[in-house]
């Protein structure tokens, strides 16, 4: 089976995966998003989202509010709750309310937001306690910015921590990864969510582990290690659901003790960020990151997964080609469907059990494309093979036999095969008077029409008896049995065909009496024996035919019919012995040309 075309397709698909263009990467990312969307929703009782929404603006007026009024609203928060402001307060309040807000923030464990920036270079630094484990500094791997927007100095002194609210969009603009540490001016700063966790548990610093290829993990001493990507980012989980309240509606009864309140803007015109589960506000993303670290469900995609996916793609593609070359298309299709189904099931299984991102999309697409190409090649080759068989045998054997050959080409062994067969040569005797009759009447077309009618009649008899017409030689027909399809009673079929041809000739003569034509007589020779059958000829032109001494004997017997009055059929002793039915009469023992021994010949009585 010529499947090398599909092999080229597989190689091209593998090369495409190595190049990993935008379309492939976007498809992979969308699949990962689907895994998140299908994850069971996790409710959080500890984290509460406080929205500065339209209702809050209606109560306090235009944003940004004077900070003393902001402080007044924050005073409604019950004590013993952690307050995290996902709002950049990097400039002095124009209404001089910073001292009031700073005083309010001192009542709660508080975290303020910082923002890495490429627009300014930070002059002022804040101390962050870190310890790097590893010979390479963490800032060599982290996202590095020239500057970072820090809280106004008065506010910074009144808070317990400050963290970055930056995000890392993927190529399609969706935020799936969030840095938990960043660098500005070669100094490492924690993320907003990481600081929330550190302040919540009361730790004074955090640890960073590096290796030769990047950052390995980040840890707050009271918590387990948080595995990161090489640049200090983590895949965020977005299947969490949080309680939401409006800042203007904060009351003691709707804020349980020990809660983490993350405050952010949600009024119309606020920046929203695309995520795997839809658009979110910045403080939603930070809340999900906090929940991710608390639960320890950090999503991972090991570096070697890309190589494993490539190997799986190659193996499944090759397996498809092997199946197509050895099994039926439908069986190969079912098997391929099982394979890709297993890959898809395994991918979702490792995600929901281990939170590992294994991409099956291109493996599935590649397998489907390779199978489709291979199936098309197989169908095309089968079609061409059937067309070739029909072209080669359509005029030699019956349509039923052609159909058998097309359905099972293995029955046809081309190139030459030794086997026992029966042969028949049939010729018109006394053809000259008939030809002269048409010549005298200046009607050569009529002669051709008569010969064609005669040959058509006899050909149909041969084909109806599962014989193969080898060739036409003027007014002579050569036919054989037991090839290309097996025929166990080939001698009987050859003899039966000969008798039917003689009877059909008699009926034809009755039909032609009104034309005053000389009667048509036939001479038929039948022999059974071993020969070579197959494609005979040159590389550019060949025919399916037979050669051998047994074939020659049948031809000689046809010529000998003219020597016996009233004998239209002569069959050899070999056909007589191979026949299982019929009545025969011995005619003579003769020595034909090319034979040293005499052959006993018979006719049907």
MIVEX-547540 format. One record per residue (C-alpha): residue number from 1; residue in three letters; x, y, z. Coordinates in steps of 0.5 Angstrom, whole numbers, plus 500, padded with zeros to 3 digits. Layout:
// residues N
num; residuo; X; Y; Z
NUM; ALA; X; Y; Z .
...
***
This chain:
// residues 605
num; residuo; X; Y; Z
1; UNK; 500; 500; 500 .
2; UNK; 503; 507; 498 .
3; UNK; 503; 510; 504 .
4; UNK; 509; 514; 504 .
5; UNK; 505; 521; 502 .
6; UNK; 502; 520; 509 .
7; UNK; 508; 519; 512 .
8; UNK; 511; 526; 509 .
9; UNK; 504; 529; 512 .
10; UNK; 506; 526; 519 .
11; UNK; 513; 529; 518 .
12; UNK; 510; 536; 516 .
13; UNK; 506; 536; 522 .
14; UNK; 512; 534; 527 .
15; UNK; 516; 540; 524 .
16; UNK; 510; 544; 525 .
17; UNK; 509; 542; 532 .
18; UNK; 517; 544; 533 .
19; UNK; 516; 551; 530 .
20; UNK; 510; 552; 534 .
21; UNK; 506; 558; 531 .
22; UNK; 501; 562; 534 .
23; UNK; 495; 558; 531 .
24; UNK; 498; 552; 535 .
25; UNK; 500; 555; 541 .
26; UNK; 493; 559; 542 .
27; UNK; 489; 552; 541 .
28; UNK; 494; 549; 546 .
29; UNK; 492; 555; 551 .
30; UNK; 485; 555; 549 .
31; UNK; 485; 547; 551 .
32; UNK; 488; 549; 558 .
33; UNK; 483; 554; 559 .
34; UNK; 477; 549; 558 .
35; UNK; 480; 545; 563 .
36; UNK; 480; 550; 568 .
37; UNK; 472; 552; 566 .
38; UNK; 470; 545; 567 .
39; UNK; 473; 544; 574 .
40; UNK; 469; 544; 580 .
41; UNK; 468; 551; 583 .
42; UNK; 471; 552; 589 .
43; UNK; 468; 556; 594 .
44; UNK; 472; 561; 599 .
45; UNK; 469; 563; 606 .
46; UNK; 476; 567; 608 .
47; UNK; 477; 571; 602 .
48; UNK; 472; 577; 601 .
49; UNK; 472; 581; 595 .
50; UNK; 470; 589; 596 .
51; UNK; 468; 592; 590 .
52; UNK; 469; 600; 589 .
53; UNK; 463; 600; 585 .
54; UNK; 457; 604; 582 .
55; UNK; 454; 604; 588 .
56; UNK; 460; 606; 592 .
57; UNK; 461; 612; 587 .
58; UNK; 454; 614; 588 .
59; UNK; 455; 615; 596 .
60; UNK; 462; 618; 596 .
61; UNK; 462; 622; 589 .
62; UNK; 467; 622; 584 .
63; UNK; 473; 617; 584 .
64; UNK; 479; 618; 586 .
65; UNK; 476; 620; 593 .
66; UNK; 479; 624; 598 .
67; UNK; 483; 620; 602 .
68; UNK; 480; 622; 609 .
69; UNK; 473; 620; 606 .
70; UNK; 476; 613; 604 .
71; UNK; 479; 612; 611 .
72; UNK; 472; 614; 613 .
73; UNK; 469; 608; 609 .
74; UNK; 475; 603; 611 .
75; UNK; 473; 604; 619 .
76; UNK; 467; 600; 618 .
77; UNK; 471; 594; 617 .
78; UNK; 471; 590; 623 .
79; UNK; 477; 589; 627 .
80; UNK; 481; 583; 626 .
81; UNK; 481; 582; 619 .
82; UNK; 486; 583; 614 .
83; UNK; 485; 589; 609 .
84; UNK; 489; 589; 602 .
85; UNK; 488; 595; 597 .
86; UNK; 489; 593; 590 .
87; UNK; 489; 600; 588 .
88; UNK; 495; 604; 587 .
89; UNK; 496; 610; 592 .
90; UNK; 503; 612; 589 .
91; UNK; 502; 620; 589 .
92; UNK; 500; 625; 595 .
93; UNK; 493; 626; 596 .
94; UNK; 491; 633; 593 .
95; UNK; 486; 634; 599 .
96; UNK; 492; 632; 605 .
97; UNK; 488; 626; 607 .
98; UNK; 494; 621; 607 .
99; UNK; 495; 622; 615 .
100; UNK; 488; 620; 616 .
101; UNK; 488; 614; 611 .
102; UNK; 495; 612; 614 .
103; UNK; 492; 612; 621 .
104; UNK; 486; 608; 619 .
105; UNK; 491; 603; 616 .
106; UNK; 494; 602; 622 .
107; UNK; 488; 599; 625 .
108; UNK; 488; 593; 621 .
109; UNK; 494; 588; 618 .
110; UNK; 494; 592; 611 .
111; UNK; 497; 590; 604 .
112; UNK; 498; 596; 599 .
113; UNK; 499; 595; 592 .
114; UNK; 505; 596; 588 .
115; UNK; 506; 596; 580 .
116; UNK; 512; 595; 576 .
117; UNK; 513; 600; 570 .
118; UNK; 517; 601; 564 .
119; UNK; 516; 608; 564 .
120; UNK; 520; 611; 570 .
121; UNK; 526; 609; 574 .
122; UNK; 525; 608; 582 .
123; UNK; 529; 612; 586 .
124; UNK; 526; 610; 593 .
125; UNK; 526; 603; 595 .
126; UNK; 522; 599; 600 .
127; UNK; 526; 593; 604 .
128; UNK; 523; 586; 603 .
129; UNK; 526; 581; 607 .
130; UNK; 528; 575; 602 .
131; UNK; 533; 569; 602 .
132; UNK; 535; 566; 596 .
133; UNK; 537; 559; 596 .
134; UNK; 542; 557; 590 .
135; UNK; 548; 560; 587 .
136; UNK; 544; 565; 582 .
137; UNK; 541; 571; 584 .
138; UNK; 533; 570; 583 .
139; UNK; 533; 577; 579 .
140; UNK; 537; 574; 574 .
141; UNK; 531; 570; 572 .
142; UNK; 525; 574; 574 .
143; UNK; 521; 579; 570 .
144; UNK; 525; 585; 571 .
145; UNK; 523; 592; 570 .
146; UNK; 526; 599; 571 .
147; UNK; 522; 602; 576 .
148; UNK; 516; 600; 581 .
149; UNK; 510; 605; 583 .
150; UNK; 511; 604; 591 .
151; UNK; 505; 607; 596 .
152; UNK; 506; 614; 598 .
153; UNK; 511; 614; 603 .
154; UNK; 506; 616; 609 .
155; UNK; 502; 610; 607 .
156; UNK; 508; 606; 606 .
157; UNK; 510; 607; 613 .
158; UNK; 503; 605; 616 .
159; UNK; 502; 598; 612 .
160; UNK; 505; 591; 614 .
161; UNK; 506; 589; 607 .
162; UNK; 506; 591; 599 .
163; UNK; 506; 587; 593 .
164; UNK; 506; 588; 586 .
165; UNK; 499; 587; 582 .
166; UNK; 503; 586; 575 .
167; UNK; 500; 580; 570 .
168; UNK; 503; 576; 564 .
169; UNK; 498; 576; 559 .
170; UNK; 500; 570; 554 .
171; UNK; 500; 571; 546 .
172; UNK; 493; 572; 546 .
173; UNK; 492; 577; 551 .
174; UNK; 489; 572; 556 .
175; UNK; 492; 572; 563 .
176; UNK; 494; 565; 565 .
177; UNK; 500; 566; 569 .
178; UNK; 501; 571; 575 .
179; UNK; 508; 573; 577 .
180; UNK; 509; 572; 585 .
181; UNK; 516; 575; 585 .
182; UNK; 518; 581; 580 .
183; UNK; 525; 585; 580 .
184; UNK; 525; 593; 579 .
185; UNK; 532; 596; 579 .
186; UNK; 535; 589; 580 .
187; UNK; 531; 588; 587 .
188; UNK; 526; 583; 588 .
189; UNK; 519; 585; 590 .
190; UNK; 514; 580; 592 .
191; UNK; 507; 580; 589 .
192; UNK; 501; 582; 592 .
193; UNK; 498; 576; 593 .
194; UNK; 504; 573; 596 .
195; UNK; 505; 579; 601 .
196; UNK; 497; 578; 603 .
197; UNK; 499; 570; 605 .
198; UNK; 506; 572; 608 .
199; UNK; 502; 578; 613 .
200; UNK; 496; 573; 614 .
201; UNK; 501; 568; 617 .
202; UNK; 505; 573; 621 .
203; UNK; 512; 571; 617 .
204; UNK; 517; 576; 616 .
205; UNK; 520; 574; 610 .
206; UNK; 520; 569; 604 .
207; UNK; 525; 564; 601 .
208; UNK; 527; 563; 594 .
209; UNK; 530; 557; 591 .
210; UNK; 534; 558; 584 .
211; UNK; 537; 553; 580 .
212; UNK; 541; 553; 573 .
213; UNK; 535; 554; 569 .
214; UNK; 531; 559; 573 .
215; UNK; 527; 560; 579 .
216; UNK; 525; 553; 582 .
217; UNK; 520; 555; 588 .
218; UNK; 518; 560; 593 .
219; UNK; 516; 559; 600 .
220; UNK; 513; 563; 606 .
221; UNK; 516; 559; 612 .
222; UNK; 509; 557; 615 .
223; UNK; 507; 554; 608 .
224; UNK; 509; 549; 603 .
225; UNK; 514; 551; 597 .
226; UNK; 510; 554; 591 .
227; UNK; 513; 551; 585 .
228; UNK; 514; 556; 580 .
229; UNK; 516; 557; 572 .
230; UNK; 523; 559; 571 .
231; UNK; 521; 566; 571 .
232; UNK; 518; 566; 578 .
233; UNK; 511; 566; 575 .
234; UNK; 505; 561; 577 .
235; UNK; 499; 558; 573 .
236; UNK; 493; 561; 577 .
237; UNK; 487; 557; 578 .
238; UNK; 480; 561; 576 .
239; UNK; 475; 556; 579 .
240; UNK; 474; 559; 585 .
241; UNK; 468; 563; 588 .
242; UNK; 468; 569; 593 .
243; UNK; 463; 573; 597 .
244; UNK; 463; 580; 594 .
245; UNK; 460; 586; 598 .
246; UNK; 460; 593; 596 .
247; UNK; 465; 598; 600 .
248; UNK; 459; 602; 601 .
249; UNK; 455; 597; 604 .
250; UNK; 461; 594; 609 .
251; UNK; 458; 592; 616 .
252; UNK; 460; 588; 622 .
253; UNK; 455; 583; 620 .
254; UNK; 457; 581; 613 .
255; UNK; 464; 581; 615 .
256; UNK; 466; 575; 619 .
257; UNK; 472; 575; 623 .
258; UNK; 479; 573; 620 .
259; UNK; 477; 575; 613 .
260; UNK; 482; 577; 608 .
261; UNK; 479; 583; 605 .
262; UNK; 481; 585; 598 .
263; UNK; 479; 592; 595 .
264; UNK; 479; 594; 588 .
265; UNK; 475; 598; 583 .
266; UNK; 469; 595; 579 .
267; UNK; 465; 601; 577 .
268; UNK; 464; 603; 570 .
269; UNK; 470; 604; 566 .
270; UNK; 475; 600; 570 .
271; UNK; 480; 596; 567 .
272; UNK; 478; 589; 566 .
273; UNK; 483; 583; 564 .
274; UNK; 481; 577; 560 .
275; UNK; 482; 570; 564 .
276; UNK; 481; 563; 562 .
277; UNK; 474; 563; 565 .
278; UNK; 472; 570; 562 .
279; UNK; 474; 577; 564 .
280; UNK; 475; 579; 571 .
281; UNK; 477; 585; 575 .
282; UNK; 485; 586; 578 .
283; UNK; 483; 584; 585 .
284; UNK; 479; 578; 582 .
285; UNK; 486; 575; 579 .
286; UNK; 489; 577; 586 .
287; UNK; 484; 573; 590 .
288; UNK; 484; 567; 586 .
289; UNK; 492; 567; 586 .
290; UNK; 491; 567; 594 .
291; UNK; 487; 562; 594 .
292; UNK; 491; 558; 589 .
293; UNK; 497; 558; 594 .
294; UNK; 493; 557; 600 .
295; UNK; 490; 551; 597 .
296; UNK; 497; 549; 594 .
297; UNK; 494; 547; 587 .
298; UNK; 499; 550; 583 .
299; UNK; 498; 548; 576 .
300; UNK; 505; 546; 573 .
301; UNK; 507; 544; 566 .
302; UNK; 514; 541; 566 .
303; UNK; 519; 543; 561 .
304; UNK; 519; 536; 558 .
305; UNK; 512; 535; 556 .
306; UNK; 513; 539; 550 .
307; UNK; 518; 533; 548 .
308; UNK; 513; 528; 550 .
309; UNK; 508; 531; 546 .
310; UNK; 512; 531; 540 .
311; UNK; 514; 523; 541 .
312; UNK; 507; 521; 542 .
313; UNK; 505; 525; 536 .
314; UNK; 510; 521; 532 .
315; UNK; 508; 514; 535 .
316; UNK; 501; 515; 534 .
317; UNK; 502; 517; 527 .
318; UNK; 506; 511; 525 .
319; UNK; 501; 507; 529 .
320; UNK; 496; 509; 524 .
321; UNK; 500; 508; 518 .
322; UNK; 502; 501; 520 .
323; UNK; 494; 500; 522 .
324; UNK; 492; 502; 515 .
325; UNK; 497; 498; 511 .
326; UNK; 495; 492; 515 .
327; UNK; 488; 492; 517 .
328; UNK; 481; 495; 514 .
329; UNK; 480; 502; 514 .
330; UNK; 474; 502; 518 .
331; UNK; 478; 498; 523 .
332; UNK; 484; 503; 523 .
333; UNK; 479; 508; 524 .
334; UNK; 476; 505; 530 .
335; UNK; 483; 504; 533 .
336; UNK; 485; 511; 532 .
337; UNK; 479; 514; 535 .
338; UNK; 481; 509; 541 .
339; UNK; 488; 512; 541 .
340; UNK; 486; 519; 541 .
341; UNK; 481; 518; 546 .
342; UNK; 486; 515; 551 .
343; UNK; 490; 521; 550 .
344; UNK; 485; 526; 551 .
345; UNK; 482; 522; 557 .
346; UNK; 489; 522; 560 .
347; UNK; 491; 529; 559 .
348; UNK; 484; 531; 563 .
349; UNK; 486; 526; 568 .
350; UNK; 493; 528; 570 .
351; UNK; 490; 535; 570 .
352; UNK; 484; 534; 575 .
353; UNK; 489; 529; 579 .
354; UNK; 496; 532; 579 .
355; UNK; 494; 539; 576 .
356; UNK; 499; 538; 570 .
357; UNK; 498; 541; 563 .
358; UNK; 499; 536; 558 .
359; UNK; 497; 538; 551 .
360; UNK; 493; 533; 547 .
361; UNK; 490; 538; 541 .
362; UNK; 496; 537; 536 .
363; UNK; 497; 530; 538 .
364; UNK; 489; 529; 536 .
365; UNK; 489; 533; 530 .
366; UNK; 496; 530; 527 .
367; UNK; 493; 523; 528 .
368; UNK; 486; 525; 525 .
369; UNK; 490; 528; 519 .
370; UNK; 495; 523; 518 .
371; UNK; 489; 518; 518 .
372; UNK; 485; 521; 514 .
373; UNK; 491; 522; 509 .
374; UNK; 493; 515; 509 .
375; UNK; 485; 513; 509 .
376; UNK; 485; 517; 502 .
377; UNK; 491; 514; 499 .
378; UNK; 488; 507; 501 .
379; UNK; 482; 508; 498 .
380; UNK; 485; 511; 492 .
381; UNK; 490; 506; 491 .
382; UNK; 484; 501; 492 .
383; UNK; 480; 505; 487 .
384; UNK; 486; 505; 482 .
385; UNK; 487; 497; 483 .
386; UNK; 479; 496; 482 .
387; UNK; 480; 500; 475 .
388; UNK; 486; 497; 473 .
389; UNK; 483; 490; 474 .
390; UNK; 476; 492; 471 .
391; UNK; 480; 495; 465 .
392; UNK; 485; 488; 464 .
393; UNK; 479; 483; 465 .
394; UNK; 473; 487; 464 .
395; UNK; 472; 484; 457 .
396; UNK; 475; 477; 458 .
397; UNK; 471; 475; 464 .
398; UNK; 464; 476; 467 .
399; UNK; 462; 482; 471 .
400; UNK; 461; 477; 477 .
401; UNK; 468; 475; 476 .
402; UNK; 471; 482; 475 .
403; UNK; 467; 484; 482 .
404; UNK; 470; 478; 486 .
405; UNK; 477; 480; 483 .
406; UNK; 476; 487; 485 .
407; UNK; 473; 485; 492 .
408; UNK; 479; 481; 493 .
409; UNK; 485; 482; 489 .
410; UNK; 489; 477; 493 .
411; UNK; 486; 472; 488 .
412; UNK; 490; 475; 482 .
413; UNK; 497; 473; 482 .
414; UNK; 500; 477; 477 .
415; UNK; 507; 476; 474 .
416; UNK; 506; 469; 472 .
417; UNK; 504; 462; 476 .
418; UNK; 504; 455; 474 .
419; UNK; 497; 452; 475 .
420; UNK; 493; 446; 471 .
421; UNK; 487; 449; 467 .
422; UNK; 483; 448; 461 .
423; UNK; 483; 451; 454 .
424; UNK; 478; 452; 449 .
425; UNK; 480; 454; 442 .
426; UNK; 474; 455; 437 .
427; UNK; 474; 457; 430 .
428; UNK; 469; 458; 424 .
429; UNK; 470; 452; 419 .
430; UNK; 468; 454; 412 .
431; UNK; 469; 461; 413 .
432; UNK; 471; 463; 406 .
433; UNK; 465; 461; 402 .
434; UNK; 461; 466; 407 .
435; UNK; 467; 471; 406 .
436; UNK; 466; 471; 398 .
437; UNK; 458; 471; 399 .
438; UNK; 459; 478; 402 .
439; UNK; 464; 480; 397 .
440; UNK; 460; 478; 391 .
441; UNK; 454; 482; 394 .
442; UNK; 459; 488; 395 .
443; UNK; 458; 488; 403 .
444; UNK; 464; 488; 407 .
445; UNK; 460; 491; 413 .
446; UNK; 455; 486; 413 .
447; UNK; 461; 481; 414 .
448; UNK; 464; 485; 420 .
449; UNK; 457; 485; 423 .
450; UNK; 456; 478; 422 .
451; UNK; 463; 476; 425 .
452; UNK; 461; 481; 431 .
453; UNK; 455; 478; 432 .
454; UNK; 457; 471; 432 .
455; UNK; 463; 472; 437 .
456; UNK; 459; 476; 441 .
457; UNK; 454; 470; 442 .
458; UNK; 460; 465; 443 .
459; UNK; 463; 470; 448 .
460; UNK; 457; 471; 452 .
461; UNK; 457; 463; 453 .
462; UNK; 464; 463; 455 .
463; UNK; 463; 469; 460 .
464; UNK; 457; 466; 463 .
465; UNK; 460; 459; 464 .
466; UNK; 466; 463; 468 .
467; UNK; 471; 462; 463 .
468; UNK; 476; 468; 461 .
469; UNK; 477; 470; 454 .
470; UNK; 484; 470; 452 .
471; UNK; 484; 473; 445 .
472; UNK; 480; 474; 439 .
473; UNK; 484; 472; 432 .
474; UNK; 480; 474; 427 .
475; UNK; 474; 469; 427 .
476; UNK; 477; 465; 432 .
477; UNK; 476; 465; 440 .
478; UNK; 481; 463; 445 .
479; UNK; 479; 462; 452 .
480; UNK; 481; 458; 459 .
481; UNK; 478; 456; 466 .
482; UNK; 481; 456; 473 .
483; UNK; 485; 463; 472 .
484; UNK; 485; 469; 474 .
485; UNK; 480; 466; 479 .
486; UNK; 480; 458; 481 .
487; UNK; 475; 454; 478 .
488; UNK; 475; 447; 481 .
489; UNK; 471; 444; 475 .
490; UNK; 475; 447; 470 .
491; UNK; 475; 441; 465 .
492; UNK; 467; 440; 465 .
493; UNK; 466; 448; 464 .
494; UNK; 470; 448; 458 .
495; UNK; 466; 442; 455 .
496; UNK; 460; 445; 457 .
497; UNK; 461; 451; 454 .
498; UNK; 464; 448; 447 .
499; UNK; 457; 444; 447 .
500; UNK; 453; 450; 448 .
501; UNK; 457; 454; 443 .
502; UNK; 455; 448; 438 .
503; UNK; 448; 449; 440 .
504; UNK; 448; 456; 439 .
505; UNK; 451; 456; 432 .
506; UNK; 446; 451; 430 .
507; UNK; 440; 456; 432 .
508; UNK; 444; 462; 429 .
509; UNK; 444; 458; 422 .
510; UNK; 436; 458; 423 .
511; UNK; 436; 465; 424 .
512; UNK; 440; 467; 418 .
513; UNK; 437; 462; 413 .
514; UNK; 433; 468; 410 .
515; UNK; 439; 471; 408 .
516; UNK; 441; 465; 404 .
517; UNK; 448; 465; 407 .
518; UNK; 452; 459; 407 .
519; UNK; 452; 455; 414 .
520; UNK; 456; 457; 419 .
521; UNK; 460; 451; 422 .
522; UNK; 465; 451; 428 .
523; UNK; 471; 447; 430 .
524; UNK; 473; 447; 437 .
525; UNK; 479; 444; 441 .
526; UNK; 479; 443; 448 .
527; UNK; 485; 440; 453 .
528; UNK; 487; 440; 460 .
529; UNK; 494; 441; 463 .
530; UNK; 499; 445; 466 .
531; UNK; 501; 452; 464 .
532; UNK; 504; 458; 466 .
533; UNK; 499; 464; 467 .
534; UNK; 500; 471; 468 .
535; UNK; 502; 478; 465 .
536; UNK; 505; 477; 458 .
537; UNK; 509; 482; 454 .
538; UNK; 513; 488; 455 .
539; UNK; 514; 493; 461 .
540; UNK; 510; 498; 456 .
541; UNK; 505; 493; 454 .
542; UNK; 502; 486; 456 .
543; UNK; 496; 482; 457 .
544; UNK; 494; 477; 461 .
545; UNK; 495; 470; 458 .
546; UNK; 497; 463; 458 .
547; UNK; 503; 459; 455 .
548; UNK; 505; 452; 455 .
549; UNK; 505; 446; 451 .
550; UNK; 498; 444; 454 .
551; UNK; 495; 451; 450 .
552; UNK; 498; 449; 444 .
553; UNK; 495; 442; 444 .
554; UNK; 488; 445; 445 .
555; UNK; 490; 449; 438 .
556; UNK; 492; 443; 435 .
557; UNK; 486; 439; 436 .
558; UNK; 481; 445; 434 .
559; UNK; 485; 444; 427 .
560; UNK; 484; 437; 427 .
561; UNK; 476; 437; 427 .
562; UNK; 476; 439; 420 .
563; UNK; 479; 431; 419 .
564; UNK; 473; 428; 422 .
565; UNK; 466; 428; 418 .
566; UNK; 461; 431; 423 .
567; UNK; 465; 432; 429 .
568; UNK; 465; 439; 431 .
569; UNK; 469; 438; 438 .
570; UNK; 475; 434; 440 .
571; UNK; 477; 434; 447 .
572; UNK; 484; 431; 449 .
573; UNK; 484; 425; 454 .
574; UNK; 487; 429; 459 .
575; UNK; 480; 433; 459 .
576; UNK; 476; 427; 459 .
577; UNK; 480; 424; 465 .
578; UNK; 479; 431; 469 .
579; UNK; 472; 431; 467 .
580; UNK; 467; 429; 472 .
581; UNK; 460; 429; 468 .
582; UNK; 458; 428; 461 .
583; UNK; 458; 422; 456 .
584; UNK; 464; 422; 451 .
585; UNK; 466; 418; 445 .
586; UNK; 473; 416; 443 .
587; UNK; 474; 419; 436 .
588; UNK; 482; 417; 434 .
589; UNK; 489; 416; 437 .
590; UNK; 493; 422; 433 .
591; UNK; 499; 425; 433 .
592; UNK; 499; 432; 433 .
593; UNK; 505; 437; 431 .
594; UNK; 510; 438; 436 .
595; UNK; 508; 431; 439 .
596; UNK; 512; 425; 439 .
597; UNK; 507; 421; 443 .
598; UNK; 500; 420; 440 .
599; UNK; 494; 423; 444 .
600; UNK; 487; 420; 444 .
601; UNK; 482; 425; 443 .
602; UNK; 474; 424; 444 .
603; UNK; 468; 428; 442 .
604; UNK; 461; 428; 446 .
605; UNK; 456; 423; 444 .
***
